[in-house]
């Protein structure tokens, strides 16, 4: 008889499962790290050129206040709803809100247009960020820029004696400054996604943002206007932002403050939803 090898063959090594062999990172409901990184990118982007993005609009606001102070002195007392108030105290909150509106718009719009122009928008489309997280990151940067310009402008106006910014209602200041930044940050994001070049964005700024800012009661009481133009002024969403913010300092408003709260709240929600939908659909961003 021939002998046979009775030793058992070695058992094969167990195969590693795909999940065990890969270090797959799991995200919860919110990608906190990615959102924070995008937010820091947006803030860092304008802070690197702070003389252009922060200092320049502050200087512009202070120059407006200086020119009107020299033109009117202490003679510019108002009538109507603001009777007895000094014109410079009336003007200062309007200029601060106008700075919030313009800078919040410019931050998101310029960021997205530059990304499209330089073909770097893949930097925020490729990471695992949801449309809502993209919306929050971009709007967060615009809010910080708008409020930072507003705070520095207010401090400069107060310390220089150009106007007296006494606070009457803190909640109104906080609400209307935040909603103003959200609405214009959202509008800037929508414009930045829609625009194919900087000329398109300049058209939105020159023919929409600037006229609505200047015709919204920033420099005057809208009740000095004739009734047809008063009606048009009440249709201007910027009017409620400026009027409500001014109410926070003066305690007096041209219209119903609660109507303004409702109106700006609805506009904020619409702006956020609009930006979210554009990121979700990939409009002009994805092939």
C-alpha positions in Angstrom: 0.0 0.0 0.0 1.2 3.5 -0.7 1.3 5.9 2.1 -0.8 9.0 1.9 -0.1 12.5 3.4 -2.6 12.8 6.2 -1.6 16.3 7.2 -4.5 18.8 6.6 -3.9 21.6 4.2 -3.8 25.1 5.9 -7.1 26.9 6.0 -7.4 29.9 3.8 -7.3 33.3 5.4 -10.7 34.9 5.8 -11.4 37.5 3.2 -11.8 41.0 4.4 -15.1 42.6 3.8 -15.1 45.8 1.7 -16.4 47.8 4.7 -13.6 46.5 6.9 -10.8 47.0 4.4 -11.7 50.6 3.7 -11.7 53.5 6.1 -15.0 55.0 5.0 -15.9 58.3 6.7 -19.5 58.6 7.8 -21.3 61.9 8.0 -24.3 62.7 10.1 -27.2 64.8 9.2 -24.9 67.8 8.8 -21.3 67.8 7.5 -20.1 70.1 10.1 -16.5 70.1 9.1 -17.2 70.8 5.5 -19.7 73.6 6.3 -17.3 75.2 8.7 -14.5 75.0 6.1 -16.7 76.7 3.4 -17.8 79.4 5.9 -14.1 80.1 6.8 -13.3 80.2 3.1 -15.9 82.8 2.4 -14.9 84.9 5.4 -11.2 84.6 4.7 -11.8 85.5 1.1 -13.0 89.1 1.9 -10.8 89.5 5.0 -7.6 89.0 2.8 -8.6 92.2 1.0 -10.2 94.0 4.0 -9.1 97.5 2.8 -11.4 97.0 -0.2 -14.2 94.9 1.3 -14.4 96.4 4.8 -12.6 99.7 5.1 -13.8 101.2 1.8 -17.5 100.9 2.5 -17.0 102.2 6.0 -15.2 105.3 4.6 -18.0 105.7 2.1 -20.6 105.7 4.8 -18.7 108.2 6.9 -18.2 110.4 3.9 -22.0 110.4 3.2 -22.6 111.4 6.9 -19.9 114.1 6.7 -21.3 115.7 3.6 -24.9 115.9 5.0 -23.6 117.1 8.3 -21.7 120.0 6.6 -24.7 120.7 4.3 -27.4 120.8 7.0 -25.5 121.2 10.3 -28.1 121.1 13.1 -30.8 122.8 11.0 -32.2 119.6 9.4 -35.1 118.9 11.8 -37.8 116.7 10.4 -41.6 116.8 10.2 -44.3 114.2 10.1 -43.6 110.9 11.8 -40.1 112.0 12.7 -41.0 115.5 13.8 -38.4 117.1 16.1 -35.7 114.6 15.3 -32.3 115.7 14.0 -31.8 114.8 10.3 -28.4 113.3 10.9 -29.8 111.0 13.6 -32.5 110.0 11.0 -29.9 109.5 8.2 -27.3 107.4 10.1 -29.4 104.1 10.4 -30.4 104.3 6.8 -26.8 104.5 5.6 -25.8 101.6 7.9 -28.5 99.4 6.4 -27.6 100.5 2.9 -24.0 99.3 3.7 -25.4 96.0 4.9 -27.4 95.5 1.7 -24.7 96.4 -0.7 -21.9 94.4 1.0 -24.0 91.3 1.6 -24.9 91.3 -2.1 -21.4 91.8 -3.3 -19.9 89.1 -1.2 -21.9 86.1 -2.5 -22.3 87.5 -6.0 -18.5 88.2 -6.5 -17.6 84.8 -4.9 -19.7 82.8 -7.3 -19.0 84.8 -10.4 -15.2 84.5 -9.8 -15.6 80.8 -9.2 -17.4 80.4 -12.5 -15.0 82.7 -14.3 -11.9 80.9 -12.9 -13.6 77.4 -13.2 -12.9 76.8 -9.5 -16.5 76.1 -8.6 -15.7 72.4 -8.5 -13.9 73.1 -5.2 -17.2 73.4 -3.4 -19.3 71.1 -5.7 -17.1 68.0 -5.3 -16.9 67.8 -1.5 -19.7 66.0 0.3 -21.8 69.2 1.0 -25.5 69.2 0.6 -27.3 72.1 -1.2 -28.5 73.3 2.2 -24.9 73.3 3.6 -23.7 75.2 0.5 -26.5 77.7 1.0 -25.6 78.2 4.7 -21.9 78.5 4.0 -22.2 81.2 1.3 -24.9 83.2 3.1 -23.0 83.0 6.4 -20.0 84.7 4.7 -22.2 87.5 3.3 -23.9 88.0 6.7 -20.6 88.4 8.5 -19.3 90.9 5.9 -22.5 93.0 6.0 -22.8 93.1 9.8 -19.0 93.8 10.2 -19.3 96.8 7.9 -22.4 97.9 9.8 -20.8 97.6 13.2 -17.7 99.5 12.3 -19.7 102.2 10.5 -21.9 102.6 13.5 -19.0 102.9 15.9 -17.3 105.4 13.6 -20.5 107.5 13.3 -21.0 107.5 17.1 -17.3 108.3 18.0 -17.0 111.0 15.4 -20.1 112.8 16.6 -21.7 112.8 13.2 -24.9 111.5 14.7 -26.3 110.1 18.0 -27.1 106.4 17.7 -29.2 105.8 20.8 -30.8 102.4 20.9 -34.6 102.2 21.5 -35.3 98.6 20.5 -32.5 96.1 20.3 -34.6 93.3 18.9 -35.5 95.5 15.9 -31.9 96.2 15.2 -31.0 92.6 15.3 -33.9 91.3 13.3 -33.8 93.8 10.4 -30.0 93.7 10.1 -30.0 89.9 9.9 -32.9 89.7 7.5 -31.4 92.4 5.3 -28.1 90.5 5.1 -29.9 87.2 4.4 -32.1 88.6 1.7 -29.3 90.4 -0.1 -26.8 87.6 0.4 -29.4 85.3 -1.2 -30.0 87.7 -4.0 -26.3 88.0 -4.6 -26.0 84.2 -4.7 -28.8 84.0 -7.3 -27.3 86.7 -9.3 -23.8 85.2 -9.1 -25.1 81.8 -10.3 -27.2 83.3 -13.1 -24.5 85.7 -14.4 -22.1 84.5 -17.1 -19.7 87.4 -16.7 -19.1 90.4 -14.6 -21.1 92.7 -16.9 -24.3 90.8 -16.0 -23.6 91.2 -12.4 -22.9 95.0 -12.8 -26.2 95.4 -14.5 -28.0 93.9 -11.5 -26.1 96.1 -9.1 -26.6 99.3 -11.1 -30.2 98.8 -12.2 -31.7 96.9 -9.3 -29.7 97.2 -6.0 -28.6 100.8 -6.2 -32.0 102.3 -7.3 -33.9 100.3 -4.7 -31.5 101.4 -2.0 -31.6 105.1 -2.9 -35.4 105.2 -3.4 -36.3 103.4 -0.2 -36.3 106.3 2.3 -32.7 106.2 3.1 -32.2 109.9 2.8 -35.8 111.2 3.4 -39.2 110.5 4.9 -41.2 108.9 2.2 -44.3 110.8 3.3 -42.9 113.9 1.7 -43.6 112.1 -1.6 -46.9 112.4 -3.5 -49.4 109.5 -3.0 -48.5 107.5 -6.2 -44.8 107.5 -5.3 -45.6 106.7 -1.7 -47.3 103.6 -2.9 -44.3 102.6 -5.0 -42.0 103.2 -2.1 -44.1 100.8 0.0 -43.6 98.2 -2.6 -39.9 98.5 -2.2 -38.7 95.7 0.1 -35.6 97.8 1.1 -38.0 100.3 2.6 -39.1 97.9 5.3 -35.6 96.9 6.1 -34.4 100.5 6.5 -37.6 101.6 8.3 -37.5 98.7 10.8 -33.8 99.2 11.4 -34.3 102.9 12.0 -37.1 102.1 14.4 -34.6 100.2 16.5 -32.7 103.4 17.1 -35.3 106.1 17.0 -38.4 104.3 18.3 -40.4 105.8 15.3 -41.3 104.2 12.0 -42.9 105.2 8.7 -45.0 102.0 8.5 -46.2 99.1 10.6 -43.1 97.5 12.2 -44.8 94.1 12.4 -45.7 94.3 8.7 -42.0 94.9 8.1 -41.1 91.9 10.3 -43.4 89.7 8.4 -42.4 91.0 5.0 -38.6 90.6 5.6 -39.1 87.2 7.2 -40.9 85.9 4.2 -38.3 87.4 1.8 -35.5 85.8 3.9 -37.2 82.4 3.5 -37.7 82.9 -0.2 -34.1 83.9 -0.7 -32.8 80.8 1.2 -35.1 78.5 -0.7 -34.1 80.1 -4.0 -30.4 79.6 -3.4 -31.0 76.1 -2.1 -33.0 75.2 -5.2 -30.3 76.5 -7.6 -27.6 74.5 -5.8 -29.8 71.4 -5.8 -30.6 71.7 -9.5 -27.1 72.6 -10.5 -28.3 75.5 -12.6 -25.4 76.8 -14.6 -23.0 75.0 -12.3 -23.3 71.3 -13.3 -23.2 69.9 -16.8 
